[in-house]
Amino acid sequence: MLGLGAGAGALALGLLGRAFAVNTDCACGFLDPVTGDLWTDSTIIYFNETTPDQIASTPDFISLNFTNIYEDGYDATFRQACYPSNLGLTDSALRMVLSAAQPNHVSVGSGLRTTRQDIQYASIRAYMQPAPMYGVGGSAMSMYYHFNVSQSISLDVVTGNTPAASTVNYRVSMPRVSLNPYNYTFYNVSQDTAKVYEKNEWRIDWTRDRVNYFSSLNHTASWNLTRSQYTHGMPSAPGPIYFKHWATGGATTQGPPMADTFAEVGYIRIFFNSTISSTDDNFGAQCRILQTPTCSTDDNTLRGSSTFTADSAKRWMQDIRPYKAPKWSIYGVAVAGVLFLLIVIHAIFRRLYKFYSVPKELRPVHPPAYAYKLDRFALHGELTREMIKEKKRNEKAEKKNPKKTGLDASPVIRSREIDPETASLTSFVSTDAGGSVRGFSSLSGSRNSKIIAAAIPTMYYSRPGASKPKSKLAQAQDDEEDEEQDERLMNDQDEDEIDREADEEYENLPQRESLDQEQRDQEGVAFAAAMKEIPEGEEKGVYRTLDTPRPQNSWFRRFFMGKQVDKQEVKQEVIKANNRIDYLDGLRGLCCLLVSLVHYSLSFYHGFVTPDNPKFDHYGFVNWIRITIAPIFFTANFGIGVFFVLSSRLIGIRYLKNGLLADLAGATFRRVPRLAFPVLVAVVLTYFLLAVGATMWLKFMPAITWSNWPYAAPFRNPGYFFNEFLALMWVTPPQLPQIIYNYCTGVLWTIPVTIQGSWLIFLGVIVVKEIKNPHKRFVYYGVCMLLSWYALSWGYFFWAGLAICDLDFQLKYRAWVGPMGPRKILVVSILTILVFFSIAVNYLQSLDIIVLPLYEYGIHPDLLTGKTIRDSPSWGYPPFQYPQVFSLFGSVGLLMLCDLSTGLQWVFNIRFLRTLGFYSYSVYLLHGLVFWSWGSWVTVRLGVLGWPYWANQLVNFTSSYLVLTAACYVWSPFADVFMMKGSTALWRWAQGRAFFATIL
């Protein structure tokens, strides 16, 4: 055997001026007696008959010497390299060494290719032995033709860690056709798998009409492709033939190995046709003159190679004609673009003219934010029959009970909003001589009528003699007393008259669904507080512009805390009124940010989250982050758990408060459209971006990031798209929807979970409402949560959210806990322990001390065997789509701590988090698309330029989140916010009510 050191010098193979051995007896070509294929040229070499000097002088092969900058493959986390020093000769074969894995993720192998690059169609035969199986990683011994990514043919003999993981892969890439590789396990190739590890002949026949694969071990373990199967035909560009021993760390090779390994090649026999015209002419002329018979490709006595010129060693250049768009398409785009610009310009000028045509002093000015806060999900409202009836009752009651009128009396309008865009304002508000608001009168001539209409819903009674707004409980009691007194003053005739007048007025007004009663209460408190600040002597009209004191704080406070006023009473009331919604938005925003950070880490810094795969880390600090920061912030299961608990807490509020089935029916009807439409828009956007190659750099990224997690494949056709989208809405969790593999990150698996959880709550809240005894009710919660947990369903997260909602709105647990005292200290301590226990579970797992989710997962039943998962073959770490009870502890603990802790409320009231909460659904759907398109391009381009990885990711992280911010800002109004209103419009349409105003 020739040692590797000596072999390196002997195998400096190159294109030399003389031939090694020439086939002069086969001037009329080589005929395959089985297939009938006729080949003009050949390259034949037997390494057991070849000396190092002969190999060094052959012009037929070139040893490979390269180091790739990146790899083509979603799981290729190691970059390939080939060095001539890894080639060597034994007594019977050419040895190709694959070196052990290197910490810089470079896998150094070996290989050679034909010097000739004019090979078009060939019969490739090689006597190859793959690397033996060591159980420490795998490798692939391959022979293949390659011109580019769309024209290649390969045969890979892959040795994995076990014979069951070892495969023979047949791959073909054709223009405009995407084919999955055809795989045979070693068991399929031979019942005696030991024979597969020995030397065997492997063969590829490539012609104009077909590609066939063969093995001397098993002729049935083949793959035959014909031209009739594919419209665009077989690969046809000429190119070289390669033989290589390699590994990239992917699922295909399961390597690279942790120790040096080797494969061997006994002989190479290639029969092929050439694209060089002179060769074809010589072949035809010689056969016509000599009239000699052809040689057989099965003749094992053939040696040597056909002669060739320097032109045969040149890469073939494809003549690509520049694309020229047809004129009709250019005209169509131009006309559409001009029309679009005209429409935009018209809309802008129309709005400007409408605004500036009104004198400045008469222009409508919106009341300041602290006076009232319009619900961001319902910009318009409706004037309901109850509101009109209440107005009529107030008017009649004041006529019959004059002592209730006066300067301190104000009307209660505890109803729903007028549509300020389309309502015909005929009788709404008036003020008496003393300045108090009394009843409703004509405002049709007021230029501020829309502002008045928007402000009306926020006015509430201020009881005579009251110095500040009353609490909600006291206000509700006063309102009930007023209603009882009003009813005693009216007779049945008055009630019938009121109903008739209210119906007539109601039918003439465009309307929209009401806001949540609690939100209206909060807005009313804020408006009443603001009205008290109007100086005496000025008119207390609701359409008057209120002056807002500007905050005197720094830009930092303005950015993080938003605008604040100096009026202490107003400030306290506003914060009290809106604090609850704001901090829940902030919590939702934080969890959304954490989920995106987890996915960013999995894509670009895999070691932050997963220690075992891939091998090694870019920097030493990655391991420290994995065991310190990551257990707290990089836990997607925890963030998703908060989403589910928070969702169920909010969707059951209205029915628990008022018990109206109409509200529950509306929420049920709106739920699926509200979730589905933004997903549809995001999936359509992803569909087109994947089709045009926006994520083309994603498959080159793993060799730079060392992460094999990102993967996204285009839809095969529109039929698959529609099928997978429809299945997404109705697939039964924990089954994974197929669409997650055609979408950037697999976040869409949570959509069916959310829908299923919504149905669970919509039905469960009806049952809960009818269980009047709190003890029995919470026993019911416990039983439902226990059963859901045992069934490995996310349902117990939703039940937990409904239980918290019940505690808050039915049992007033926050009032029960009270201010700082023993009771609050006990409750906060228990909740804190739950949160820290959830974090501790992640810490123990990151340190490999104990993996509690593994043991919890083993308790549940296995659906296939009926045994516990621990006793079934599927036992292992739970898949990501399964819930973990430890995440529930952290989610519930954090959510209830936010209810009780003013410090946490202050944190989650930071303006940045509240804004992020508003855009959370957009961030959730779009972050993967941005990371895997823009982020992959930035990472690969900077990697090619040789940037250090820390600088690469600093630029990528900053730019990706800036692009994500811009994308969410542009995308949300057209998809997310639009469907918030659109789902309500659909429900109103289904009820036969006016619905256009709800989506304006």
N, C-alpha and C positions, 0 to 999 in steps of 0.2 A: 504493500500500500504506500502511496505517496503521501507524505505528511502534509498538513495544511499549510505550513510555512513554505515548503518547497512548491506545493501546488499553486500557491499564490503567484509565484514568479512564472511558473510554467503555463498558467492559464490566463496570461495577459492576451486574451483572444482579440483579434482585430481583423479588419479587412486588408489582406495582403495581395500582392500582385500575382501570385501564382496559385494554381489549383492544387487541392489536396489529392483528389482522385476524380477522374472524369468518366462518366458513363458514355463510352463511345459505341457500345454494342446495342444501345436502345435509342437510335436516332429517330425512330417513328413513335416514340412515346411508351407509355405504360398503361396497360389495360387491366381493369379490375374484372376478374372472371365472374364474380358474383353479381355486382351491380351494373356492369357494362360501362362504367365511367372510363374515359380515356384522358390521361394526363400527359402533358408535354415535358415536364421537368421533374427532377427529384433531388432531394438532399437526404443522404443516408450516412449514418455514422454508428459504429459499434464501439462502445467505450472499452470493452474488454480486449479489443484488438488494437487499441490506440495507445501510443506512447505520449508522454507529456510533450515531447518535441513536436510530434505530429499535430497535437491539439493546438499548440502555440502557433503553428504555421497555417492552420486551416482558415480559409476565407469565409467559411460558411456560417460561423457563429460569432457572436460578440457577447462577452460577459457583461452583466448588468452592474452599473456603478452609479448609484444615485441615493439621495435622501429626500423624501417628499416633504413639502411644506404643509400639506394637509392631505386628508384621505377622502375618498368618495364612499360614504356609507354612514347610515344613522347610528351604527354601533361600533364604528371604527375609532376606538379611543387611543390607538397607538399608530404612529406614523411609520410607514414602511421605509426601509433602507436596504440596499443590496451592495455588498462589497465583494470584489473579486477574491479577497483573502479567505472568504468563506466557501470557496470551491476547492475541491480536491479529488484525487483519483485513488480508487482502490484497485485490487486486482481484477475486479469484474464490473465496475460501474463508476460513474461520476457521482461523487458525494456532494450534496448541497447542505450546508450547515445553517441552522437558525439559532442565533445566539439568545442567551437568556434575556428576559425583559430588563429594560434599563429604566432608572428612575425618571429620566426626562421623557418617557413615553415614546421612545424610538425602538422599533423592533428590527434588528439587523438580520436579514436573511441573505439569500444568494439566488442567482439565476442566470440564464442566458437567453438570447433570442437569435433568430436567423438574421443574417446580414441582409438578405434580400427582402425588400419591402414591396415587390411587385407581385406578390402571391395573391391571386384571385381565384378562389375555389381550390380546395385541397382535400386530400385524405391524410390525416395526421395520426401517426401511430407511435406510441412510446411504451417502452418496457420500464415501468416505474414501481418503486417501492415507497410507500408513505412513511412518515416518521413513526417510530414505535410509540405506544401509549405508556406514559409515565404516571398519569394521574395528577399532574401538576400544571395542567394547561395543555393547549392543543396547537396544531399547525395545519397548514394546507399545502399539499403538493399539487401544482396546477400546470396544465398545458392549455394554451388559449391563443386565439387570434384576436387582435385588437386594433381597430382603426381610430374609433372615438367612442363616446359613451352610448351612442345610438347604433353602433355597428361593431359588435363583438360576439365571440363564441368562446365558451370556456368549459373546462371539465376540472373539477376540484375534488381531490381525494382528501378528506378532512379527518384527522384523528383527534377525537375529543378526549375527555378525561376517562371515559368508559366506552366500551364497544357500542353500547346503546346510544351514546351521544355522538358516535362517529358516523359520518355520512359521505355519500358520493353525490355531488351537486352538479347538475347540468344547467348552464345558463346561456341564454341567447338574448341579445339586444338588437332590435330592429327599428328602423325609422317609423315613428308615429305609432308604435306598438309597445305596450308595457306588459312584459311577461314575468310571472313569478318563477323562480328557479324550480326545477324538478329535482326532488331529493329522494335518494334511496339510503336507508340505513345499511350498515354493514350486514345486518341479518338478512336484508332483502337481496343483497348481492351474493352472499354465500351463507349457507347454514353453518359452515365452519368459519367463524369470523377470523380465525388465525390466518387463514389463507389470504384475506384481504390485506393483511400487514406484510405479505410477501410480495415479490416482484411479479407483476402481471401486465399483460398488454392492455392498454386503454386506447380507444380509437374514436376519432371524430371524422365523419365524412361531410364535407361542406360543398354543395353544388348550387347552381343557379336556382334549382327548384326545391331543395330540401336540405335539412341538417339532421344527421343521424349520429347517435352515440352508441358505442359498443364496449363490452368488457369481455375478456377471455374467460372470466369466472362464471358469468351468467348472461347469456344472450337475451334473456327476457327482461333483464334489468337495463332497459334501453329507453331512449326517447327519440321519437321520430317526428319532425316537423316538416310540412310540405308547403309549397307556395300557394296551393289552393286554399289553405286555411287563413292566409293573411293577404289582404289586398295589396299591400305595399311590398311584398316579396321579402326574400331573405337578404341578409347583409351582402353587399356587392362591392364595396370599396376594397382595393388591394391593401395589404398590410403585412407586417411580420408575424411570425409565430414565436410565442414565448414559452419558456419552461422555468418555473419559479417555486421556491420553498419560502413560505411567508406566513405572517400572522399580523392581525390588526387589533386583537383584543375583543372582537365582536362575538356575537352568538354563533357565527359560522365556524370560527376556528377555536373559540374558547381559550385563546391564548393571549399573549405569547407565553411559552413555557417559562418556568422559573429556573430551568437549567438548559444548557446547550443540547439541541437535538438535531437529527439529520435525516435526510431522505436521499434516495439513490435513483439514478437513471441508467439502465443497462444499454439501451440503444434508442435511436430516434430515426424514424423512417417517414419522410414527407414526400408525397406525390402531389403535384400541383400544376396549375396553369399560370402562365405569366401574362402580364398586361403589356409587356414591351413588344411593340409591333415587329421589330427585327427578329425577335425570337420566333414569333408565329410564322413569319415568312420563311425563315430558315427551316423550321420544322416541316412546313408544307413542301418546300423545294426538295429537301433531303428525301422525304418519303416518296415523292413522285419519281425521283431519279433512281434511288436505291431499291425501292419496292421491298424493303425488309420488313419482317414481321415485328409486331410490338412485343415488349416484354411484359411479364405478368407481375402485378403488384404483390402476389403471394410468393414470389420467388425470393427465398431467404438468402440466396447466394449473391444477390445484387449488392454492390458496394459503390461508394463514391457519390459524386454530385454532378449536376449539370453545370456547364460553364455559364458565366453571366458577365455582364459589363458593369461599369460604375453606375450606369443609369438605373440598374435594378436595385441599387442600394439607396436610392433617393426616395424620400417620402412622397407619396402620391398626393397631389394638391387638387382638391375638388373645385370645379368651376362653378361658383355660386353666382347666379345672376341676381342683381339688386332688385328688391321688390318694388314694384310700382303700383300704387293704389289706383283702382279704376276711377274714372272721372265722376261717375255717379255718386260714389261714396264721398269724394271730396266736396262735391256740391251739396250733398245732404248734410254733412257735418258743418259746412259753412252756413247754410241756411238756419239750421238748428241753433248754432252758436249766436248768430245775429238776433234771432228771435228771443233767445234767452237773455241776452244783454239788454234788448229793448224792454222786455218785461221787468227786469230788475231796475233799470233806469226809470221807467214809468212809475214803479212802486215807490222808489225813493223820492222822486220829485212830487208825487201826489201827496205823500205824507208830509214833506216839508212845506208844500203850499198850504195844505190844510192846517198846519200848525201856525205858520207865520202870517196867514191871512187874518188871524184873530188878533186884535190889539193886545199888547203885552199884559195889561192889567186885567183883561178878561180871559186870559188863557187858563185852562184848568191846571191846577197844581195838586199833585197827590199829597195827602196828609203825610206827615213824617212817620217813620217806621215805628216809633215808640207809641204813637197814638193808637194804631191798630196794626195787626199783622195778618195780611191775607194768607190763607193757606196756599202753599206753593203748588200743591197738587190740584187745587180747585180755585182757579182765578176768578171764576164767576159763580154765581149762585142762583137760587130760585126764590120767587115769592110764592109761598105755599098758601093753601087755603087756611091753615091754622094761623098764619101771620095776619091775613086779611081779617079773619074772624076776630082775632085778638084786637086789631085796630078798631073794628066796629064795636066790640064790647067796651073798649076803653072810652070811645066817644059817647056811647049811651050811658055808661056808668058815671062819667063826669057830669053829664046833664042831670042825672038823678041824684048825684052826690057831690054838689059843688064844693064841699069842704076839702075834698082831696086835691083840688087844683091850687096852684100857688107857685111861687118862685122856686121853691125847693123840689117840686114834683117833676119827675122826668118819666117818659114812657118806657115801658118794658118792650123790647123787640127781641124776644128770645127765639126767633125763628130762623128762617133761611134767607139766603141772599137773593137780591134782584140781579138779573143779568144786566150789567151796566152797558153792554155793547148793543143790545137789541131791544131792551125793554122800552115801551112807550110810557114815559113817566107822566102820569096824569094826576095822581094824588098820593104823595108820599109824606113830606115833612113840612111843618111850618113852625114858626116861633111866635109866642105871644109877646105882648108889649114888654113884659118883664124879662124877656130873653130866654125863657125856658122852652124846651122843645115840646110841642103839643100836637098830637095827632099827625095828620098827613094833609098836605094841600098841594096845589099845582106847582110843579117845578118844570113844566115842559118848556118854558122859555128860558130857563137858566142854562148858561153855557157850562156850568159845572155839574150838570145833572148826572153825568156818568160817575163823577167822583162822589157825589152824594149817594148814588145808588150803591156804590161799592162800600161806602162807609156806614150805611144804615144798619147792616146786620151787627155791627159792633156796639151799638148803643144799648145800655141796660138801665134799669131803674137805679136811682140813688135815693134811698129812703129819706123822707123828710127828717131833718135834724141830724143826719149822719155826717160825721166829720171825715170818714174815709170809707172806701168800699168794704162791704161786709163779706164775710166768708161765704163760700159756696153753700154750706149747709144753712146758714142763717138767711142767705138770699133766697134759697129755695123755699124755706118755711114762709118768708114774707110773701113770696109770689103765690104760694098756695092760699094764704089768707086773702090776698087780693082777689084771686079767682073765685073763692067761695063767696066773698062779699058781692062781687059782680054778678054772680049767678043768682043770689038772693034778690038783687035789684031788677033783674030781667024776668019777664014772663015767657011762656012758650011762643007767643006771637012774635016777640022780639027775636027769639032764637031762629025761628023759621025765616024771618026777614033777613037776618044776618047771613044765614046759609045761602039764601038766594042771591043776595048782593055779592057775597064772597065768591060764589061760583061764577057769576058773570065777570067779575074783575079778574079772577084766576085764569079763565079761559083765554083772556086777551093778552096774557103775559107769557113770553118765552121763559122757560124755567130750567133749572138744573138740580141735580141731587144735592142734598144738604151736606153741610160739614158735620163733623163729629161734635156732639153736644158739648163735650168737655173743651174742645178747642174754641167753640163759640164763647163758652164761659170765660176762658182765658182772654180772648180778644176783648170781651166786654169789660173786664176788669181794667185792662190797659187803656181802653178808650175812656172809660169813666174817670180814671185817674188823670188822663190828659185834659179832659174837659174842665177839671177843677182848677187847672192852672191858668185859665183864661181870665185876664183882669176884669174887674167889675166895670160895667159901663159898655163893654164891647158885646156885640151880638154873639150869642152862643149857637150859631148855625153850624150844622155838621159839615157844610161845604166850605167853611172858612179855612184858610191856610193857617196851620199851627206852626209857631216858631219853635225850632228845635235847637237848644243850646249845643254848640259844637264841643266835642271833648277836648280837653286840654292835655291829653296824654301823648306819649311819644308814638312814632310810627309803629313801633313794636307792638304796643297795646292795640293800636287801631287794626293791625293785621291779624293778631291772634285772638283778640277778644271782641272785635267789632265795635260799632259805635255805642257809646254810653252817654247818659245825660246826667246833669248835675242835680236835678231834682231828686232828692233822696227817696221821697215817698213813691214817685213814679218809677224810679229805678228799681226799688224793691218789689213793687207789684209786678212790673214787667218780667223781671227775672223769675219771680215766683210762678208767673203764668206760663212762661215759655220754656222754663228750664228743663222740664221733663222731656219734651220732644227733642230739644237740642242735644242733650247728653246721650240720648239713645241714638241719634244720628251720628254723634261723635264715636260712640262705641262701634256702630256698624262700619264707620269709615276706617277705624283702626283695624278691625278684623279683616276687612277687605284688603288693606295695605299689607297685613301679615301674610295673607294668602298669596298675594302677588310676589312678595319677597321670597316665600318658599319656592314658588315656581321659578323665580329668577335664579335662586341658588341651585335648584335642581338642573337648570339649563346651563349655567355658566360657572358655578362653584359647587360642584356636586359634593365635594367633601364636607361642606357645611352641614349637610343633612345626613348623608350616607357614608359610613366609614369603610365599608368593605368593597364597594364597586363604584368606580374602577380602582385599580391599584394605584397607590401613591397619591400625593397631593402636590399642588403647585408650590405651596409655601408651608413652613412649619406652623404659622399662626392659624392655618385652617383647622388643624386639630384642636387648638385651644378654643376657637370659636364654637366648634362642634360640641364641646363638653361644658361650655360656660353660657354663651349667649343663645345658641340655637335651641336648647330645650325650652326656653321661654318664648322666643319670638318666631322661630322657624317651625311651627307646629300647625300644619294645615288642618288637621283633624279638630283641633281646638277652635280655630277660627270658624270653620264650617259649623261646628256645634253651636257656637254663639249665634250664627245666622239663623239656624233652625229654631233655637229656643226663643230668640227675639221675634222671629216671624210669627210663631204661634201665640206669643204673648199679646201681640198687637191685633191680630185678625179676629180675636174673640171678644175684644173689649165692648164693642157696641151692643152685641146681643146680651152679654152678661149684665149690662146696665139697663137696657130698656126692654129686653125680651121680645122684640118685634121680629117676626119671621121675615118680614119684607127686607129688613136690613141684612139678615143672614142670606136670603136668596140673592140679593144684589151682590154681596161679597162673593158668594159661590159662583155666580155667573161671570163675574169680572176676573176671577183669579187666573184661569187658563189663558185668555187673551192677553192679560197683563204680563204674564211671564213669556208667552209664546212669541209674540210679535217682535220684541227686541232680539230674541234668540234667532228668529227667522232672518231679520236684517243682518245680524252678525254672521250667520252661517252663509247667507248669500254673498256677503262681502268676502268672507274667507274663500268661498267657492271660486269666485272670479280671481282673487289674488293668487290662490294656489294654481289656477289654470294658466295664468300668465307668467308664473315663475317667480312670484314675490318671495317665496321661501326656498328658492333654489340653493341658497348658501347654507341652508340648515343641515343638509347631509354632509357638508364639508367641515362643519363646525366641531364635531366630537373629537377629532384628532388634536384640536387646539384647546378646547375646554376640558377634555378628558371626561366628558359626561355623555352617556348613551341614553339619557332620558328623553330628549326632544325627538318627536317623530310626528309627521303629518303627511298623509298621502292624498292626492286629489281624488275627487269623486270620479268613478268610472264614466258616468254619463248622468244626464238630468234625472233619469228614472231612479237611480240609486240615491240621488240627492233627496227627491221627494219621499221616497220610501223611508230613508233613515230619519228624516225630519219628523214625519208623522209617527214613526215608532218611538221617537224621543219622548213624545208627550204621554205615551201610554205604556211604555215598558215597565215591567214590575221589578222594583228594586229587590235584592241587590244585583239583579242582572244588569250588565253594562250595555248601554245603547251603542250600536255600531258606529254612530256618528262621531264618537269621541276620537276615533282613529283618523277621521277626515277633518279634524278641527284642531286649531292651535291650542295646546294643553287640553287635558281631558275634563275640564271643569263642567261640561254639560251633563255629566252623570248626576249632578245635584238637582237638575231640573225635574226629572221624574220623582225624585225623593221629595222635593218641595211640593209637587202637585199631590202626591199620595198623602203627605203630611197635612196638607190643607184640607183634603176631604176628611181626613181623620178628625181634625179639629172642628170642621163645620158640623159633623155629626155628633162629635163628643160634647160640644158646648150645649147642644140641645138637651142631652141627658143630664149634664152637670147642672143646668139651670133648674131642672125639675127636682134635684136632690137638695132639699132645703136645709137639712141638717149638715153643718160644716164637717163634723167628724165622719159621718158616713160618706160625704163627698170626697174627702181626702183619702179615705180607705179605697174608694173607687179609683182615684188617681193612682194610688200605689199598686193596686192589682193590675191596672192597664199598663203601667210602666214596667212592672216585673215581667208580664207576658211578652211585651214588645222587646225587652232586653233579651229574654231567652230565645226569642225567634230571630235574633240578629237583625232587628228592624230599627230604623232611625225613629220609629214612632215614639219611643220613650223620651226623646229630646223634645218632641212637640207636646207631649203630655206635660212635661216639666214646665214648658213655657205657659201652657194654659193654667197650670196650678199657680204659678207666680202671678198671673193676671187675676186669678180668683182671690189670692191673698191680698192683692193690692186694692182691687176695686170692690170686692164684696166684704172682705174682712178687715180692710184698712190696717194692714200689718205695720205699715210705717208709722201710723199714729199709735199703734199698740207698743211698738218699740220705743217711741218717744225720743226726747233729747238724750244727751249723754247721761248715762246712769248704769246701774248693774245690768238691767235688762238689755240695753243696747250693747254694752261691752260683751255680754255673753253671746248674743246673736252675731255680732261682727267677728268675734273670735272664731266661732264655728265656721262662718263663711270663709274667713281667711285661711283656716286650716284646710278647707276643701280646695281652695285655689292652690295653695302651696303643695298639697298632696298631689294634685294633677301635675304640677311642675316637677315634683320629686320623682314621679314615675318616669318622666322623660329624661331626667338626669341619670337615674339608675340605668336606663336603657342605653344612653349615650356612652356610659362608662363600662358597658357590658357586665354589670354586676348582676342584675336580674332584669328580665324582660317580662314585666307583668302582663302586657297585652297578649303575649303568647299564651300564657296560662289561662287568662280569661277567655280567650278565643277557644281554647280546648274544651271548655265546659259545655258549649252549645252543641246542639244536635247537627249531625251531618245529613244533608238532605238525600244523598245518594245511598248511604248505607244504613241510616237510622241509628247508628251508634253516635257516641260523643265524638266530636272532631278530634280529640286527643287520641282516640283509638282508631281513627280512620287514616287512609293514605294522604288526605288533604291537610293534615295538621302541619302548621308552620306559622310564620308571622302573618297576622290577618291582612288580607288585601286592603287597599286604600278605601274601597267603597263600603267597607263594613265599619259600623260604629264601635267606639271604645268607651266603656263606662267611665273611665278616668277623665275623658274629655268632658263628659256630662258634669262631673263634679266641678271642674274648673269653670265651665260655662255658667252653670247656675250660681256658683259662688260669686263670680265676677259681676253678673247681672244684678244680683240682689245687693252686693256691696255698693254698686253704683246708685241704687235706690236710697241707700242709707248714709252714704258718705258724701258730704259736701265737697271734700277734697277731690274725690274721683269725679264728681260732677263738674267741678271746675276744670279738671284736666280734659274731660271729654267735651266740654263746652268751648275748647279752643277752636277758633274759627277754621283753621286748616282742617281739623278732623271733622267738623260739621259739614264743611263743603265736600270733603271726601265722602262723607256719608250720603250726601245727596247724589253724587255721581257713582256710588258704590256698584250699582248694577252694571253701569257702563264699563267701569274699571274691571269688573269681574269677567265680562265677556270679551274685552278687547286686549287685555294685557298680554295674553299669550300670542296673539297675532302680531303685536308690536315687537315682542321679544324675539319671535322666531322669524320675522322678516327683516326689520331694521336692525335689531340686535345681532342677528346672525351675520348680516352683511358687514356691519362694523367690526365684529370680532374677527372674521376671516380676513378682511382687508388689512386691518392693523397687524394681525398675525403674520401675513405675508410680508409686510413691511419690516418685521422684526422687532416690533415693540415688545417690551417686557409685559408679562401678563397682567401685573397689577395696574399698569398704565392703560393697557388695553381695556380692562374692565371698568376702570374709573371713567373713561370716556364713554364706554358703552352704557354703563348704569345711568349716568347723567343724561345723555342724549335720549336713551330709550324712555325714561320717565318724562322727559320734556315732550317727546312725540306722543306718548300716551296721554298726557294732559291735554294737548291740542286735539287729539283724536276724540277724547271723551267730550270736550267742550263743543265740538262740531257735531258729533254723532248723537248726543243725548237728546237734543230737542226733536230730532226727526224720528227717533225710535223709542227711547225710554219715556220721556215726558209726554210725547204724542200719545202713546198707548195708555198712559195714566188717565188721560182724558178720553181717549178713544174707547176704552173698555166701559167707562161710564156712559158714553154716548150709545154704545151697543145695547147696554142694559135698558136705557131709556127708550131706545127704538123698539126693543122687545116688548116693553110695557105699553107701547103706543103713545108715548109722550114725546114732546118736542126735544130734540137732541142736538141740533146743529150748534147751538150756543156753547155746548160743553167742550167743543174741540177748537173754538176760535182762539 
